[in-house]
Amino acid sequence: MVTSLHIPRLVIAAPSSGSGKTTVATGLMAAFSERGLAVSPHKAGPDYIDPGYHALATGRPGRNLDAFMCGPDLVAPLFAHGAAGCDLALVEGVMGLYDGAAGRGELASTAQVAKLLRAPVVLVVDASSQSRSVAALVHGFASFDPQVRLGGVILNKVGSDRHEAMLREALEEAGMPVLGVLRRAPQVAAPSRHLGLVPVAERRADAVSSVSALADQVRAGCDLEALMALARTAPALECEPWSPQGALVPRGGAAPQAPGADGTGPRPVIAVAGGPAFTFSYAEHAELLTAAGAQVVTFDPLRDEVLPDGTTGLVIGGGFPEVYAPELAANAPLREAVAAFAAAGGPVAAECAGLLYLARTLDGKPMCGVLDADARMSERLTLGYREAVAVSDSALAAAGTRLRGHEFHRTVIDPGAGSAPAWGFTHPERRVEGFVQQGVHASYLHTHWAAEPSVALRFARSAARAG
C-alpha cells in the first residue's frame, strides 16, 4: 500500500571523498539523538563500515541505500522501512555528490538518492585550502543539476576566525546559507587502514568516545535548529515501505514459507558470523531470513569454539579476517566444526571474508579448509560494482539468478573459481568467480538480498531441509 511518509530528512554530501561526510553525518546523528530524537541513519552506496558508526550514534541499525545493487525503485521503500516511526532521517552520501557507478551517469550517486528521496542536501566542504573560491565551488554543485536541492553548507577544517569570516562572506554573496563551521580537530578522527575506517566492533570503547566527541564538535559548530528546519522542508514521500514479509510474496500469490515460518514445524537455525573479524552485513539479510521462518543467531569465530546449538545453516559475511588470521587460526575447534558442517552438506553462504575463512590457508595461516584454495593479502585493490549471474545451482541461488553486487578487497585467492563457479560476471568484465560445492556458496561478491529476496527464502529452505 502506497503511503505518504512525512519525515524530516537530510542528505549529507560533499564535493569529493575525504571532505568530512562521515565526521559530520555521524556527529549530527549523535547530536540529534542526544536531544531525545529518534534518528534513522542511512548510507548511500555499498559501504559497510560507516553504518556501524551511525548505529552507535543513534542506537538503530545503519541501513544502506544502493541504487545500483537494489535498483532505484527500492531506494525510497527501503528508506521508508528504516525510517518508520522516527523523528529525523539522515543519509550520508558516497564519494562526491555526483559520483556514481562508473560509466552509468548518475546511477548510484548521492545526487540520485537525494532526488529519489526528495531530500534537501547539505554540502560538507573541506575549506582548509581556500577562501573566496568556496563560493564558485558551491555554486557549481548547486547549479549542476536543478533537481538536486542544495539547502546549505557545512564548512569543515576551518583554520581561524579570519578564515571563517572570509568563507562566510563569499558564501553570503553566493546566497548559500552556512549551517555549520567545524575547526580542525584530529583528535576525533577515526583510525583508517587498507579498506577505510576501522569498524566499530574492533574498537568499541574508543569508537564510543569518538562518536561522543563528534557530537560535541557538531553541537558546538553547527546550527542544529537551522538544520532541523531545513529537514522539515522535505515534502511527503509517496511510496510503499519495504517489508521483509512483503518482499517474500510473489506478485499475485501467497507468501511462500520455509518450514517453521507458520509455526507448525521446527525453525531452521541460521548462524551468522559476527565479532571483530566479520563486521559486514546488511540488516535486511537477517530480517529476510527471519521472515522466511529462520531463527538467526550470531556467533564470533574469534571466541566461540562451537557453532550455536542446532545450527542448520551458516552465513559468513564480509569483514577483516586478514587482520585476525592468527587468532582465527588459533581457534581450531571452531574451524573444525565449520569444516565438518560443510562436509556434511550443510548450507553455507560466504561472502568475501567468509570466502577467505573457508579457504585452506590465509597468509599461510590455517583456515577451515572447506575450499581447496589458498588466500593472501595483495597490493592490488579490487573495487567496483558487478553484474552477475549464478553459474551453478546452490543452496543460495538457482542457476541463472541475476544479481548486482560489489567487490571490495585487497586479497586474492588461488584458484579464483572452483569447478562449479558461484558467479559469472557479465559487466564490466566477463569472468567466472567463486565456489559451489555440496551446500557451500562462496564468493568475493557482496550482494544485497532485498534486490532478490528469493535467495533468502531459498537459503532458509535449504537450512530447514538440513535440519
N, C-alpha and C positions, 0 to 999 in steps of 0.2 A: 504494500500500500504506500503510495506516494504521500509524503507528509511535508509540512513546512517546518524546517528546523530554524528556530530563532536562537542563535548562539553567537555572542560576540567572538570575533576571531581575527587573528593577525597572522601574516606570513612574514617571517624574519629572513631577509635575503641579504645578498652582498654583491658587489661587483665581481668578486673572484674568491676562490678558496683562500683561507688564511687571513681573512679580514676580521674575524672575530664572531662569526654567526653563532657558534656553539656557546661561546662565553656569554653572549647577550641573551640568546634564547633560553639557556639553562638558568641564567641569573633571573630573567623575567619570570620564568615558571616558578622558581623558588620564592621570589619576592611576592608574587601574587598569591601563591599557596599559603605563605605565612600570614597573609591578610585574611585567611579563612575562606578563600575562594576554591571551588573545585575546578582545577585546571586540567584540561585534556591535552597531553603532549603528543606531537606528531613530528615525523621527519620525512621530508621529500627524498625519494630515491631509495637505494637498497641498503644504506648504511645500517649496521647492527650496533655499533658502539655508542654513538650519540644517544640513541633511545634509552640506553642504560642510565646515563646521567639524567635524562629527562624523567625517567621513572623515579630516580632517587629524589629529584626536586619536587615531584608532585604527589608521589605515593600512588600513581596509577600507571598501568602498562604504557610504555612508549610504543607508538604504532607508526608503521611506515606507510607512506602514500606513494606508490611507484606506478606511474602511468605506462611504463614500458612493460614491466612484468605482469601487472594486473589489468592493464588496459585503461584508457581514460574514463570509460564508463563506470569503473568501480571506485574511482578516487573519491567522489562525493559520498557514495554509500558506505565505504569503509570509514571515512571521516565521521559520518553521522553515527555509525556504530560505536566508535571510540568516544565521541563527544557527548553521547546521550547523558542528560542529567547534569551536565557541567555548566559552570558559570562563565567560563572563558576557554577558548581553544587557541593554542599557539603552535604554529607549524614552522620548524626550522628548515630552511631551504638546503639545496645541494649545489656545490660549486658556485659559479656566478649565476646571477638571476636568470639569464637567458641561455645558459649552457644546458644541453640535454644529451640524448643518445646521439652518438656520432653519425653524421650524415642523415639524421631524421628530423631536421628542423627543430621545432620547439618541443618535440616529444620527450617526455620525462624531465623537462626543465622545471625549475621553481616557478617560472612565469606561467607555464601551462597549469600547474597545480593551483596557483593563485586564481587563475581565471575559472577553472573548474569549480573552485570553492567560492567564487565571487568575494574574495577576501582582500582587504587592503594590505599593501606591502609596506614594511618598514625596512629601509636600506641601511645596513651596517657598513660604514665606510672607514677603512684604515686611513686616518688622516695624518699619519706620522711624517710623511714627506711631502706635504702640500699645504697650500693655504687657499688663495682665491681660486685656484684650478678646481677645487672641490665642487664649485658651482657648475662648471662645464661638465664635469663627470656626472653629477647627479642629474643635470638637465638632459644629458644623453640617455641615461637609463629611464628617466621619466617619460621621454617622448618617443622612445624606440617602438613601443607597442602601445597604442592608445587604450587598448583593452585591459592593460595592467595598470591598476590604480596605485601609484606610489604616494602614500599618505604622509611620509615624513622620514627623517634621517636620524640615526644614532651615530655619533662620531666616536670612533674608537682610537686609542693610543694617542690622545691629545697631549702635547708636551708641557703646556704652560697656560696661564691665564691669557697672556697676549696671543698665543696661538689660537686659543678658543675664540677670542674676540674676532680675529681675522676670519676664521671659518664661519662664525655666525653671521658676520656682516655680508660675506659673499653669498651665503645661502638665503639670507633675507632678501637680497637683491634678486635672487632667482625665484623667490616666492615659495621656497621649500621649508616647511617647519622643521626645527631641530627639536627632537623629542628626547634627546639624551646626549650627554658628553661623558666619556669614560677616559680617565687618565691611564697611563702605562702602569700596569700592576702585575709584574711577572710572578708575584708570589701566589696568585690564584690560578695560574695556568696549569692544566692537567698535563702529565708527562705523556710523551709520544714514543713510538718505536716503529718497526718496519711496516705496519699496516694502519698507522694512525694512533689515536689516543689509546692509552692503556685502559681496558674495560673496568667498569666499576667493581665487578666481582673479584678482581685481582688486587684492589686497593681500597677496600670498603671504608675503613676508618678515615683514611686520607681523602677519599672521594667525598665523604660526608662533610669534612672540613672545607674542602674546596668549593662544594656547592653552597655551603653557608657563606663563605667569603664572597662568592659570585653574587649571591643575593644581596649582601651588604653593599657591594660595589654598585650594583644596578640600582638599588634603592636610593643610594646617595647621588647617583649621576643621571638618572632617568626620571622623566615626568610620568609617573605611573598613572596619574589621573588623565593626562592627555592621551596616553597610550590606550587606556581603557575606553575613553570617549571615541577614539578612532576605531577600536574594535567593534564598538556598538553601532557603527555606521554600516557594517556589513549587512546586506539585505537578507531576507529569508532564503534559505537554501531548499529548493524543492527536489526531493529525491526519496527513494525508498531505502531506509537504512539497511545495511548488510546485516545478516544474522547467520551464525553457523548452521542453525537448524534449517533456515530457509534456503541456504546455499546447497544443501544436500537434496533438495526436492527438484526433480526434473520438471520442466515446463509441462503443465497439464497432468502431472502424475502425483502419486503419493510418495512420501519420503521413504526411500529405501533404507532399511535398517540393518545394522550388524547385530548379531546375537548379543543380547543384553541391553540393547537400546530401548526395548519396550518393557523391560523389567521381568521378562519371562525366562531368561537364561542368564548364565554367568557373564559378567562383563569382562572382556579381554583386558588384561593389564599391560599397558604400553609404558615401558620405562624410557624416560628421556634423559640423556646425559646433560649434566649441568656442572656447576662449580667453576673455578677459575679457568680451567683448560677448555671448557665448552660453553661459551657465553653467547653464541649467535643463534637466535631463534626469532621467529615471528609469532606474536601472541595468538594469531588466528589459527596456527597449526594445532596447538593444544585444544583450542576451542572447537575446531572441526572434529578432531579425534573424539573429544568428549561428546559432541552432538551425535557422532556415529556410534555411540554406545560404549566407548572405551573408558577405562579408568586410567588416567595419566598420572604417573608417579615419577618424580625426579630423583636421580642418583648422581653421585660425584665420583667419577673414575679415579680421582686422585686419592680419595679417602675410603670409599666403600669397597669392601673385599668380596661382596656378593651382589648379585642383581636383586632388585626388590622381589619380595615374595610373590610368587605366582606369575612372574613375567612371561608374557606370551608374544610380545612384540618389542622391538628395540629401535629407538631413534637416536642417532648420534649426529648432531648438527655441527655447525662451524665453531671456530674458536682458535686457540693458540696451542695446540699440542706440541709444536716445535719448541716453545718456551719451557714446557713442562715434561719434555721427553724423559729425563732421568727419573722423575717422580712417577710418571705413568708406567715406565718400565719396571720400577721397583714394586709396583702393585701387581705382582704375578698372580695372586689368586683371582683378581677380577679379570685380568687378561685371559686367563684360562677359562673362566666362566663364560666370557663373551665368545671365545673360540668354540666352546662346547655347545653353546646355544645356537651358533651359526651352523656348526657341523650337523646338528640335529634337524636342520631345516627351518629353524625359527626365522620369522621375518625380521629383517634389519634394513632400515633406511638410513644411509650415511651420506652426509654432505661435507665435502672439503675436509675439515678437521676430522670428521668421522671416517672419511676415506683413509687418511693417514694413520689413524688409530687401528684400523683393521689390517693395515699392511704388515708385512713380515718384520720390517725394521723402519725406524725413523731416525735419521742421522746416526745410524749404527746401533741405536738402542732397540732392544726387542719390543715389539708391539704385540698385537693379538694374533698375528699370523693367519688370519682368515683368508687374506688375499696373497697370492704368490707374486708379491711385488714389494719393492723397497722404495722408500721416500727419503728425500733430503731437502735441506734448505738450498735456495738458489739466489743468485744475484739478480735474476730477472723477475720483474713484477708482471704477473698475468692479471689483467684487469679489463673488464668490459662486459657489456650485455651480450647475450647469446640467444639465438633462436634454435630450438632443439626439438627432435622427435625421438620418442622411445624406440630403440632398435630391437630390444628383446622384451618379451613378456616377463614381468617381475611381480613381486608382492606389492610394489608401489604403483606401477603403471603398466597398462596394456600396451603391447607393441603398436606403434602408430600414434600414440598420445602425443600431442604437440604442446609444448610449454615454452615460455620465455623465461630466461634465468640470467644469472650474473656470476661471473668468475672474479675472484679477488684473492690471490695468494702469491707467496714467494717461495713456494716449494715445487718440486717435481716428483713424479712417481714413475718408476720404471718396472714393467711396461705401463704405458698410459691408458691402455684398454685391455680387457680380457678377451677371451674367445667369443664371449657373448657380451658386447659392449652395452653400457647403460643408455647412452645418448648418441645420436648423430647430429652434429651441429650443421645447420643449413645457412646460418648467417652470423657473423660476417665472413667466416671461413668454413670450409667443408672438411670435417674430420669426425672420427668416432672417438668416444671417450668413456671411461668408467667401466664398471664390472657388474655383471649379473651372474650369480651362481647360487643354486639352491634358493634359499629365501632372501639372499642378500642383494640389495641395490645400493651400489657405492659409486660416488661421482664427485668431481670438483664443483659441479654446478649447484649453486644456491637457487632454489625455486620458492615461489610464494603460492601456497596451496589454495588461497582464496581465488586465484585465477582459474584453477581446475580442481574443484572440490572432490571430484571423483577419485583422486589419488588418496585422499584421506580416508574416504569410505572403503576403498579397495584395501588399504593397509590395515584398517580396523577389522575388516572381514578376514584378512589373512591371519591377523593376530588371534581372532576368535577361533578359526579353524585349528591354529597351532595349540590352543588350549585343550 
